[in-house]
Structures are given as C-alpha cells and as structure tokens.
Amino acid sequence: MTDIRHPLNCYGAPPERFVLDEKRNVIDTLNPTERKGYCHVDTPEDQGHLRERAHMVRLAELVDDLIVNLEPEQMDQRGNTYRPFNNESRSIWHAIYCAIMASRLNTLEPAMSIKNRFDGTLKRRRTGLQAFTSLSLFRDDVERLLRDLYGDIEGDELDGVLNAIFVIIKEFTQYVRKDLWQEHQDAMDWDYIWGIGLPDGYNLSGSDHGRAREALANLRVDVREVRRNPSAFSKYTIEFATRHVEEFIYLDEKGSRGEGIDELPF
C-alpha cells in the first residue's frame, strides 16, 4: 500500500483523503494506484460522497474476482469480440453495496480512516478449513476494504456488516454459483467431524461421518479441476484449492492430522 503522509493544516485538522482530478476521477490519496471512481457533474463533492464513489469501484473489483465471468465470447457486427456483461456479479455487488450503505458504518466520518489507519493485517482468528474457502477469502478482502475506507475499528458496526455480507454471498451463490456455495459447505462438513461447529454436549452421528466422506470426495474433485484448468476459476478458488485444502487434508494418500484415509474416525 502506498503511504502518503498528510501534514496537518493550519487548524490542526487532517486534510481531505479523497480529491478530484481534472477529469473528475476520484483519487484516494492513501491508495493513489487503486482504480479510480468517477464523480458525475452536479453531484456532491464532499468527502462522504467521494468515498462512496471510490468504494463502489473497489467493491465491484472484489466481486468480479470472486464471480468469474464464464459467458463465452461473442462477436459484434463489426467483427470485434466481446464478453457479455456479468449479471450475476452485478446483482451480488449491488446487494452487498446497499447493505454497507444502509449500515451505521457509513455514518463514520471519512477522516476516521486517516486517524485509525489500517495496516492491512486482519486480527480475527480463523479456524478450520471453512475459514479459507473462496467465500471466506472474499469476505476477508471485503473486510480489508472496509477497514481501509472507514478506519481500523472494532465493534458491532463492522461485525454486523461483515455478517450480513457473508449471508448475502452465501445465499446468492447457492443459486447462481453452486460450486462456490458447495465448496464452503464441504469445508464445514469436514470441519464438523473435528469438532468445529459441533455444539457443546453433542456427539457425532453416522450421518455426520457420511457427510464428511462426501465432502472429502467433493474436495478431491475440486482440487483436480482447478489444477487442470485454473483459468476457469476465481483467484480465491485457486488459492483455496492449491494452498489451503492441503493444509488440512492430504488429498492423495492421507487425511487430516496425518492419518490414512481408512484410519480416520468415520
């Protein structure tokens, strides 16, 4: 992240973080290399509105990173190839964006992000394979974005928004990108037999073990498909399948914790 140090003005107040260039592009002075938003003519130019414009663009990029546009290329009347608009990505982006705009988080002053500067490191503890699925890695990036734009804060404002975003992304992908939803579900089913998500006082059942076996089989297939054709998957799925899965499961001959598959407790 580029570090631009802001001297205090003569009144001791922090300077404005977001500024407009000559083309009315919104420049984030803390992240000048990030993709720029655009401020339309005759719209507000206060810090809150400019932050919103920058936010829209950066959030859309994250959603596009998760929801890969799988539409085949087409050719227009002039013979130029193009890829149709990704409506799935747009719908998910819009739902998440509206949830953030309607939250208390959006009432924070933009100067808070300068006062409480985010260093890029998430402090939340991540437990189990489910914390590293495509959906979870996306959520982590959204959290980094929010902490950058609104300040490195703690409390219900941020936690509530992140929980809502995760519900939105899970519910949407269950119907528009079932592979992403299933990947997370498989990770949860695998974690469950190791006690992650198991309520206190509950014992594992035969059906729990069966779901874990099915999850393991699904994860094996996922990893092979990603390795065979990575261009068809998001950067989050590639990271999950080529790095994090094998931190918890040996997919060839061994299972989690180093036991052989046949020695696992199910």
Contacts in CASP RR format, 6 or more apart in sequence:
PFRMAT RR
TARGET T0000
AUTHOR 0000-0000-0000
METHOD contacts of the structure
MODEL  1
MTDIRHPLNCYGAPPERFVLDEKRNVIDTLNPTERKGYCHVDTPEDQGHL
RERAHMVRLAELVDDLIVNLEPEQMDQRGNTYRPFNNESRSIWHAIYCAI
MASRLNTLEPAMSIKNRFDGTLKRRRTGLQAFTSLSLFRDDVERLLRDLY
GDIEGDELDGVLNAIFVIIKEFTQYVRKDLWQEHQDAMDWDYIWGIGLPD
GYNLSGSDHGRAREALANLRVDVREVRRNPSAFSKYTIEFATRHVEEFIY
LDEKGSRGEGIDELPF
1 30 0 8 1.000
1 31 0 8 1.000
1 120 0 8 1.000
2 30 0 8 1.000
2 31 0 8 1.000
2 32 0 8 1.000
2 33 0 8 1.000
3 30 0 8 1.000
4 29 0 8 1.000
4 30 0 8 1.000
4 32 0 8 1.000
6 14 0 8 1.000
6 15 0 8 1.000
6 17 0 8 1.000
6 29 0 8 1.000
6 114 0 8 1.000
7 15 0 8 1.000
8 14 0 8 1.000
8 15 0 8 1.000
9 15 0 8 1.000
13 111 0 8 1.000
14 111 0 8 1.000
14 114 0 8 1.000
14 115 0 8 1.000
15 29 0 8 1.000
16 29 0 8 1.000
16 47 0 8 1.000
16 110 0 8 1.000
17 28 0 8 1.000
17 29 0 8 1.000
17 30 0 8 1.000
17 47 0 8 1.000
17 51 0 8 1.000
17 110 0 8 1.000
17 111 0 8 1.000
17 113 0 8 1.000
17 114 0 8 1.000
18 26 0 8 1.000
18 27 0 8 1.000
18 28 0 8 1.000
18 29 0 8 1.000
18 47 0 8 1.000
18 48 0 8 1.000
18 50 0 8 1.000
18 51 0 8 1.000
18 53 0 8 1.000
18 54 0 8 1.000
18 110 0 8 1.000
19 26 0 8 1.000
19 27 0 8 1.000
19 29 0 8 1.000
19 50 0 8 1.000
20 26 0 8 1.000
20 27 0 8 1.000
20 39 0 8 1.000
20 45 0 8 1.000
20 50 0 8 1.000
21 27 0 8 1.000
21 36 0 8 1.000
24 38 0 8 1.000
24 39 0 8 1.000
24 40 0 8 1.000
24 41 0 8 1.000
25 36 0 8 1.000
25 37 0 8 1.000
25 38 0 8 1.000
25 39 0 8 1.000
26 36 0 8 1.000
26 37 0 8 1.000
26 38 0 8 1.000
26 39 0 8 1.000
26 50 0 8 1.000
26 53 0 8 1.000
26 54 0 8 1.000
27 36 0 8 1.000
28 34 0 8 1.000
28 36 0 8 1.000
28 54 0 8 1.000
30 113 0 8 1.000
30 114 0 8 1.000
30 117 0 8 1.000
30 148 0 8 1.000
31 148 0 8 1.000
34 54 0 8 1.000
34 58 0 8 1.000
35 57 0 8 1.000
35 58 0 8 1.000
35 61 0 8 1.000
36 54 0 8 1.000
36 57 0 8 1.000
37 53 0 8 1.000
37 54 0 8 1.000
37 56 0 8 1.000
37 57 0 8 1.000
38 53 0 8 1.000
39 45 0 8 1.000
39 49 0 8 1.000
39 50 0 8 1.000
39 53 0 8 1.000
43 49 0 8 1.000
47 109 0 8 1.000
47 110 0 8 1.000
47 111 0 8 1.000
48 110 0 8 1.000
50 110 0 8 1.000
51 110 0 8 1.000
51 149 0 8 1.000
52 101 0 8 1.000
54 149 0 8 1.000
55 97 0 8 1.000
55 100 0 8 1.000
55 145 0 8 1.000
55 149 0 8 1.000
56 97 0 8 1.000
58 145 0 8 1.000
58 149 0 8 1.000
59 93 0 8 1.000
59 96 0 8 1.000
59 97 0 8 1.000
59 100 0 8 1.000
59 142 0 8 1.000
59 145 0 8 1.000
60 89 0 8 1.000
60 93 0 8 1.000
62 138 0 8 1.000
62 141 0 8 1.000
62 142 0 8 1.000
62 145 0 8 1.000
63 89 0 8 1.000
63 92 0 8 1.000
63 93 0 8 1.000
63 96 0 8 1.000
63 138 0 8 1.000
64 86 0 8 1.000
64 89 0 8 1.000
65 138 0 8 1.000
65 141 0 8 1.000
65 234 0 8 1.000
65 235 0 8 1.000
65 236 0 8 1.000
66 89 0 8 1.000
66 92 0 8 1.000
66 134 0 8 1.000
66 135 0 8 1.000
66 138 0 8 1.000
66 169 0 8 1.000
66 180 0 8 1.000
66 234 0 8 1.000
66 236 0 8 1.000
67 86 0 8 1.000
67 88 0 8 1.000
67 89 0 8 1.000
67 92 0 8 1.000
67 176 0 8 1.000
67 177 0 8 1.000
67 234 0 8 1.000
68 232 0 8 1.000
68 233 0 8 1.000
68 234 0 8 1.000
69 83 0 8 1.000
69 84 0 8 1.000
69 86 0 8 1.000
69 89 0 8 1.000
70 232 0 8 1.000
71 83 0 8 1.000
71 84 0 8 1.000
71 86 0 8 1.000
72 83 0 8 1.000
73 81 0 8 1.000
73 82 0 8 1.000
73 83 0 8 1.000
74 81 0 8 1.000
74 82 0 8 1.000
74 83 0 8 1.000
74 84 0 8 1.000
75 81 0 8 1.000
75 82 0 8 1.000
76 82 0 8 1.000
88 172 0 8 1.000
88 176 0 8 1.000
88 177 0 8 1.000
91 172 0 8 1.000
91 176 0 8 1.000
92 168 0 8 1.000
92 169 0 8 1.000
92 172 0 8 1.000
92 173 0 8 1.000
92 176 0 8 1.000
95 168 0 8 1.000
95 172 0 8 1.000
96 142 0 8 1.000
96 165 0 8 1.000
96 168 0 8 1.000
96 169 0 8 1.000
99 161 0 8 1.000
99 164 0 8 1.000
99 165 0 8 1.000
99 168 0 8 1.000
100 106 0 8 1.000
100 146 0 8 1.000
100 161 0 8 1.000
100 165 0 8 1.000
103 157 0 8 1.000
103 160 0 8 1.000
103 161 0 8 1.000
103 164 0 8 1.000
104 156 0 8 1.000
104 157 0 8 1.000
105 146 0 8 1.000
105 150 0 8 1.000
105 157 0 8 1.000
105 158 0 8 1.000
105 161 0 8 1.000
106 150 0 8 1.000
108 150 0 8 1.000
108 151 0 8 1.000
108 153 0 8 1.000
108 157 0 8 1.000
112 150 0 8 1.000
112 151 0 8 1.000
112 153 0 8 1.000
113 148 0 8 1.000
113 149 0 8 1.000
113 150 0 8 1.000
113 151 0 8 1.000
115 151 0 8 1.000
116 151 0 8 1.000
116 152 0 8 1.000
116 153 0 8 1.000
117 151 0 8 1.000
117 152 0 8 1.000
118 144 0 8 1.000
118 147 0 8 1.000
118 148 0 8 1.000
118 151 0 8 1.000
118 152 0 8 1.000
119 152 0 8 1.000
120 144 0 8 1.000
120 147 0 8 1.000
120 148 0 8 1.000
122 140 0 8 1.000
122 143 0 8 1.000
122 144 0 8 1.000
122 147 0 8 1.000
124 143 0 8 1.000
126 132 0 8 1.000
126 136 0 8 1.000
127 196 0 8 1.000
128 187 0 8 1.000
128 191 0 8 1.000
128 194 0 8 1.000
128 196 0 8 1.000
128 248 0 8 1.000
129 187 0 8 1.000
129 190 0 8 1.000
129 191 0 8 1.000
129 244 0 8 1.000
129 245 0 8 1.000
129 248 0 8 1.000
129 249 0 8 1.000
130 136 0 8 1.000
130 184 0 8 1.000
130 187 0 8 1.000
130 188 0 8 1.000
130 191 0 8 1.000
130 196 0 8 1.000
132 187 0 8 1.000
132 239 0 8 1.000
132 240 0 8 1.000
132 244 0 8 1.000
132 247 0 8 1.000
133 180 0 8 1.000
133 183 0 8 1.000
133 184 0 8 1.000
133 187 0 8 1.000
133 236 0 8 1.000
133 240 0 8 1.000
134 180 0 8 1.000
134 183 0 8 1.000
134 184 0 8 1.000
134 234 0 8 1.000
134 236 0 8 1.000
134 237 0 8 1.000
134 240 0 8 1.000
135 166 0 8 1.000
135 169 0 8 1.000
135 170 0 8 1.000
135 173 0 8 1.000
135 180 0 8 1.000
135 181 0 8 1.000
135 183 0 8 1.000
135 184 0 8 1.000
135 236 0 8 1.000
136 184 0 8 1.000
137 236 0 8 1.000
137 239 0 8 1.000
137 240 0 8 1.000
138 169 0 8 1.000
138 236 0 8 1.000
139 162 0 8 1.000
139 165 0 8 1.000
139 166 0 8 1.000
139 169 0 8 1.000
142 162 0 8 1.000
142 165 0 8 1.000
143 158 0 8 1.000
143 162 0 8 1.000
146 158 0 8 1.000
146 161 0 8 1.000
146 162 0 8 1.000
147 153 0 8 1.000
147 158 0 8 1.000
150 158 0 8 1.000
170 181 0 8 1.000
170 184 0 8 1.000
173 180 0 8 1.000
173 181 0 8 1.000
174 181 0 8 1.000
179 222 0 8 1.000
180 234 0 8 1.000
180 237 0 8 1.000
182 218 0 8 1.000
183 218 0 8 1.000
183 219 0 8 1.000
183 222 0 8 1.000
183 237 0 8 1.000
183 240 0 8 1.000
185 215 0 8 1.000
186 214 0 8 1.000
186 215 0 8 1.000
186 216 0 8 1.000
186 218 0 8 1.000
186 219 0 8 1.000
186 222 0 8 1.000
187 215 0 8 1.000
187 219 0 8 1.000
188 197 0 8 1.000
189 208 0 8 1.000
189 211 0 8 1.000
189 212 0 8 1.000
189 214 0 8 1.000
189 215 0 8 1.000
190 212 0 8 1.000
190 215 0 8 1.000
190 216 0 8 1.000
190 219 0 8 1.000
190 248 0 8 1.000
190 249 0 8 1.000
190 256 0 8 1.000
191 197 0 8 1.000
192 198 0 8 1.000
192 204 0 8 1.000
192 208 0 8 1.000
192 211 0 8 1.000
192 212 0 8 1.000
193 204 0 8 1.000
193 208 0 8 1.000
193 209 0 8 1.000
193 212 0 8 1.000
193 265 0 8 1.000
193 266 0 8 1.000
194 256 0 8 1.000
194 257 0 8 1.000
198 204 0 8 1.000
204 266 0 8 1.000
206 266 0 8 1.000
208 266 0 8 1.000
209 265 0 8 1.000
209 266 0 8 1.000
210 266 0 8 1.000
212 266 0 8 1.000
213 266 0 8 1.000
216 249 0 8 1.000
216 255 0 8 1.000
216 261 0 8 1.000
219 245 0 8 1.000
219 249 0 8 1.000
219 251 0 8 1.000
220 251 0 8 1.000
222 237 0 8 1.000
222 241 0 8 1.000
222 245 0 8 1.000
223 241 0 8 1.000
223 242 0 8 1.000
223 245 0 8 1.000
223 246 0 8 1.000
223 251 0 8 1.000
225 232 0 8 1.000
225 233 0 8 1.000
226 233 0 8 1.000
226 237 0 8 1.000
226 238 0 8 1.000
226 241 0 8 1.000
226 242 0 8 1.000
227 241 0 8 1.000
227 242 0 8 1.000
230 238 0 8 1.000
233 241 0 8 1.000
245 251 0 8 1.000
248 256 0 8 1.000
249 255 0 8 1.000
249 256 0 8 1.000
250 256 0 8 1.000
250 258 0 8 1.000
250 260 0 8 1.000
253 260 0 8 1.000
253 261 0 8 1.000
254 260 0 8 1.000
254 261 0 8 1.000
255 261 0 8 1.000
255 264 0 8 1.000
256 264 0 8 1.000
END
